[in-house]
Amino acid sequence: MPVCNLKNLQQTFNDIGLLILRLALGILMLFHGIAKMSEGIGDIKLDLADNGLPEIMAYGVHLGETVAPILIIVGFLIRPAAAIFAFTMIMAVYLTDGISGFSLNDYGGVEIELNLLYMFGALALCFTGAGRLSLWNLLMNKSKNEIKKSEKELVSNA
């Protein structure tokens, strides 16, 4: 009768949890990125100008709301992608609500709670990484296997 390896089971559950977090953050933010690509970023340029920031920064929204979410979904370059994602949320709060976003709404939550959820979810991924259920892990394992194969060939040919 096989013995259940609790450590492997716990790691598998952690990886599934990270996958769920990556998919939720990435897919939900990607909708915003697609909207910005189709509707344009004119409003963001105005918000930047109103805050004394260069309008060219508005193009960063495509990186933070389209490219970074795609990388997060597939689990590739997760830490830099998640950091860009989190920074995008900080800028969104700064440009739209500022400190007033921390005021309570009619339902008892802060006005910017969705931005905060996105930001803290992305920060969690900065610390945890993508997990084993990711493109990065797949590529790293493939590379390790190729290196081991090459080492074996070198040893057998020596």
FIDONU-901092 format. One record per residue (C-alpha): residue number from 1; residue in one letter; chain; x, y, z. Coordinates in steps of 0.25 Angstrom, whole numbers. Layout:
BEGIN
NUM, a, A, X, Y, Z
...
***
This chain:
BEGIN
1, m, A, 0, 0, 0
2, p, A, 6, 13, -4
3, v, A, 10, 23, 7
4, c, A, 4, 37, 4
5, n, A, 16, 47, 4
6, l, A, 10, 59, 11
7, k, A, 21, 69, 7
8, n, A, 19, 66, -8
9, l, A, 4, 67, -6
10, q, A, 6, 81, 1
11, q, A, 15, 86, -10
12, t, A, 5, 82, -20
13, f, A, -6, 89, -13
14, n, A, 3, 101, -12
15, d, A, 5, 101, -27
16, i, A, -9, 99, -30
17, g, A, -12, 111, -21
18, l, A, -1, 120, -28
19, l, A, -7, 116, -42
20, i, A, -21, 120, -37
21, l, A, -15, 133, -32
22, r, A, -8, 135, -45
23, l, A, -20, 132, -54
24, a, A, -29, 141, -46
25, l, A, -20, 153, -46
26, g, A, -15, 152, -60
27, i, A, -29, 149, -67
28, l, A, -36, 160, -59
29, m, A, -26, 170, -62
30, l, A, -24, 166, -76
31, f, A, -39, 171, -79
32, h, A, -34, 185, -74
33, g, A, -22, 184, -84
34, i, A, -30, 180, -96
35, a, A, -40, 191, -93
36, k, A, -29, 201, -92
37, m, A, -23, 196, -106
38, s, A, -36, 197, -113
39, e, A, -41, 210, -106
40, g, A, -28, 217, -105
41, i, A, -21, 224, -93
42, g, A, -25, 238, -95
43, d, A, -31, 239, -81
44, i, A, -18, 234, -75
45, k, A, -10, 244, -83
46, l, A, -19, 255, -77
47, d, A, -18, 249, -63
48, l, A, -2, 249, -64
49, a, A, -2, 263, -69
50, d, A, -11, 268, -58
51, n, A, -1, 262, -48
52, g, A, 11, 268, -55
53, l, A, 16, 255, -61
54, p, A, 20, 253, -75
55, e, A, 9, 248, -84
56, i, A, 18, 237, -90
57, m, A, 17, 229, -77
58, a, A, 3, 226, -82
59, y, A, 8, 215, -91
60, g, A, 13, 208, -79
61, v, A, -1, 204, -76
62, h, A, 0, 194, -88
63, l, A, 12, 188, -81
64, g, A, 5, 187, -67
65, e, A, -9, 183, -72
66, t, A, -6, 175, -84
67, v, A, 8, 169, -85
68, a, A, 10, 167, -70
69, p, A, -3, 159, -68
70, i, A, 0, 150, -80
71, l, A, 14, 147, -74
72, i, A, 7, 145, -60
73, i, A, -4, 135, -66
74, v, A, 7, 127, -73
75, g, A, 16, 128, -62
76, f, A, 28, 133, -69
77, l, A, 37, 144, -63
78, i, A, 27, 145, -52
79, r, A, 35, 153, -42
80, p, A, 38, 165, -51
81, a, A, 24, 164, -58
82, a, A, 17, 164, -44
83, a, A, 26, 176, -39
84, i, A, 21, 184, -52
85, f, A, 7, 180, -49
86, a, A, 8, 185, -35
87, f, A, 14, 198, -39
88, t, A, 3, 200, -49
89, m, A, -7, 198, -38
90, i, A, 0, 209, -30
91, m, A, 0, 218, -41
92, a, A, -15, 216, -44
93, v, A, -18, 219, -29
94, y, A, -9, 232, -30
95, l, A, -15, 237, -43
96, t, A, -29, 234, -40
97, d, A, -32, 234, -25
98, g, A, -20, 238, -18
99, i, A, -21, 238, -3
100, s, A, -36, 240, -3
101, g, A, -37, 226, -9
102, f, A, -34, 221, 5
103, s, A, -48, 227, 10
104, l, A, -59, 217, 13
105, n, A, -70, 215, 3
106, d, A, -85, 213, 6
107, y, A, -82, 198, 8
108, g, A, -71, 199, 18
109, g, A, -59, 196, 9
110, v, A, -49, 206, 4
111, e, A, -51, 212, -10
112, i, A, -38, 206, -15
113, e, A, -40, 192, -10
114, l, A, -40, 186, -24
115, n, A, -27, 193, -27
116, l, A, -21, 188, -14
117, l, A, -25, 174, -16
118, y, A, -18, 174, -30
119, m, A, -6, 181, -24
120, f, A, -4, 171, -12
121, g, A, -7, 159, -20
122, a, A, 4, 163, -30
123, l, A, 13, 166, -18
124, a, A, 10, 152, -13
125, l, A, 15, 147, -26
126, c, A, 27, 155, -26
127, f, A, 31, 147, -13
128, t, A, 26, 133, -16
129, g, A, 29, 132, -31
130, a, A, 20, 125, -41
131, g, A, 21, 111, -35
132, r, A, 23, 98, -42
133, l, A, 11, 99, -51
134, s, A, 17, 110, -60
135, l, A, 24, 112, -73
136, w, A, 37, 116, -66
137, n, A, 37, 103, -58
138, l, A, 35, 95, -70
139, l, A, 47, 102, -78
140, m, A, 56, 101, -66
141, n, A, 53, 86, -64
142, k, A, 55, 84, -79
143, s, A, 69, 92, -78
144, k, A, 73, 84, -66
145, n, A, 70, 71, -73
146, e, A, 77, 75, -85
147, i, A, 89, 78, -77
148, k, A, 89, 65, -70
149, k, A, 88, 58, -83
150, s, A, 100, 65, -88
151, e, A, 108, 62, -76
152, k, A, 105, 47, -77
153, e, A, 109, 48, -92
154, l, A, 122, 54, -88
155, v, A, 125, 44, -77
156, s, A, 121, 32, -86
157, n, A, 130, 38, -98
158, a, A, 142, 40, -88
***
